[in-house]
């Protein structure tokens, strides 16, 4: 049988380490220690592998998952073998943490070392009008895999104020504390708005990752969005 399908670039990558890229759009993890991954991200596996629902670990974290728009359903992946992860053909990037932390939009998270810590945090200034904005912070030592829609850009926020659409922000340095600002004005609102209502405002030493795609914001009538608005101040 002959086909371009069987070219070397499409064959399984060997010896890629614990976390490695099968290609630009697929993550390959060699199991030993457990991995936490977003539910539904597994596309294939080889060996003896088990998938279990990952509990929140604390009542506070459970409340944040249930009542905010940052609902990140995780599964624990354990056993021996190789597991492949992907998310709708998005581009996969590995971030190595060495005792530091990164803040990630839950919709851009793919998988990370189970030994690392994670929590859901409210973004400063994201009140009722913004629908309650939350991000997932991952910290410790290990690898996190992010997935972007399209090729991203990494912006340096140290030199000048940087503003990013809240639906296009992928991740940022956890030491940065963004504010949510609005570019709306009365005339624009009366004429139907500009379509660019809210942005994250960053300024300081650090970076923000931006994808060339804006996720659709949860509708104001959804439980997750309204819940995030109501309880937002509890997590500030």
N, C-alpha and C positions, 0 to 999 in steps of 0.2 A: 504494500500500500504506500502511495506517495502523496504528499500534500505539504504545502507551506505551513500547515498547522503543526507539523512535527519538527520545525526548525528549533535549533538549540535555544533560542530566546524564549520559547514557549515551554520548554521542559523544566521540571522541578529543579529549583536551585538547591544545591547540596553544600553543606558546611557554611551556612550563612549566619551561624551564631544563634543565640537564643531568640532574639527578635531580629528579623531580617525582611527585606523586601523581595518577594517573589518577582514582582515587577512594580512599576510605579503606582499601580492601582490595587495591589493585593499584598497583604501582610502575611508572613509566614512565621509561626512561633513554634520552637522546639520545646516541648514541655519537660519539666523537671519540677521546679517550683510552680505553684499555682499562678494563674493569670485571671484577672478580671476583665471581662469584655462586655460591650453593649449587647443586649439580647437581640438575636437575629443577625448578628454580624458574621457568624460562622458560615462559610460557603463549602468547606470540605475539611476532612481530617483523615489521618492515617494512624493506626495503632489503637491502643486501649485508652480511650478518652471519655471523661465524664463531664456532663454539664449540669450545674445546679443553680437554682435561684440564689442570688446573693442578698442576704438580709441587710437592712440599713445599718445595723450595729448599735444604734441608739435611738431613743424615742424622739429626740430633737431632730436628728437627721431624717427619720421616717416622716415626721410632720412636714419637713421642708420638701421631701420628694412628693408627698401626697398633695400638698396645698400650693405649691409653686409651679410655674411653667417649666422649671428645670427638672422635669421628671425623667431621670436617667435609670431605666431598668437594667440592672447588671446581672450577669451570670458568672459563676466561678467555674473555670475550666481547669481540670486536674487530670492526672494520669501520665502516661508515657506515649509519646508520638509527636506528630506534627499537625498543627491546626492552621487553616488558612482563613483569614478574615478580610472582608471588604464591605463597602457601603455604597451601593448604587453607582459603581464605577468611579467614585471620587479618588483623588490623588492622596496617597498615604505618605506621611512623614513621621520619622522617629525623633523623639526628643529625649535625650539622656539627662536625667536629673541626678545631681550629686549633692544631696542635702538641701537643695533649693526647692522652689515651687513654681507652678504655672497655673494660670486661671484659664479654663477652657469652656467654650460653649458646649453644652452636653450633646448637641446635635453634630458636633465635629469630633467627638471622642470615639475611638474605636476599641482600644484595649490598653491595659497597663499592668505592671507587676503588682500582684496581690499584696506584697509586703509594704507597698507604699500607702500613705494615708490619703483620704479624700473627704471632702465636705462640700456642702452647697452654701454659697454665700451671696448675700444680697449686694447688688451694685449700688453704690452711694448715689442718692438723688433719684433713684428709680421709684417714684411714688405712684399714686393712683392713675395719673394720666398716661404714664409709660406702661401701665399694666403690670408693674412689678417685675423687675429684671433680675435674674439670678444666674450665677455662673458656678461651675464646678472647679474647685481648687484641688490639685494633686500635688503632694509634697513627699519628700524623702529621697531615697536612693534607688534608682532603677530606670526603666524605660516606659515611656508613654507613646502610644501611636495615635496620631491625629489624622483626620480625613477631611479634605477640603473639596468643595465643588469648584472645579477649575484650578488653574495654577495661581497660588497666592502671592502677595507681596508682603514683605516684612518692613515695617516702618520704624525708624528710630525716633523715639518721643522726647529725647533729651534736648535737642537743639531748638525746637519750637513746639507750640501747642499743636496737637494732632487730633483730628475729629474723624470718627469712623461711624458709619451707619450701624445701628445696633444689631441689625439682621445680617450684616456682612462680616462682623468681627468673629474671628475664629478662636484666638487665644491671645493672652498678653502676659508679661512678666508679673508675677504675683505681688511684687513690691510696688507696682503702680496701683494707684487708687483712682480709677476713673470716676468722673461725674457724668450724669445723664443731663444733657442740655437740649433745648428745643430751639429750632430755627424758625418756628412759626411766628407770624405776625398777624395782626388783626385783618389787614387787607387780604393777605393770602388765604386766611381761614374763610373769609366771606366769599372768596372766589373758588372755593373747593380745595384749597391747600396746594402745597408744592410737591407732595409725595415724599418729602424729606423732613419729617416731623421731629425725630429724635436722633441724637448722636451721642456716642461715648466721647468724652473729652479727656485726653491723656496729656500729661506734661511731666517729664522727669526722666531720670535714667532708666531705660528699659525699652522694650519693643512691643509692638502689637502686630498680629498676623491678620491680614484682611484677604478674603476670598472674593473673586469676581462674580458673586452671586448673593442675592438677598433672600434669606428664608422668609416664608410667609409668616407674618406674626399671628399668634393665636387670636381668634376672634374674641371680642369683648364679652361675648355671652358664654364662653367656655368656662368650665369649672376651674381649670388650672390657672387661667389668666386672672379671673376674678378673685380666686383664692389668694394668689400672690399679692394682689393689691390690698386685700383686707388685712392680711397678716404680715405685710412687708416690714412694718416697724418692729416686729418681734425679733427679727434677725439682723437688725442694723447694728 
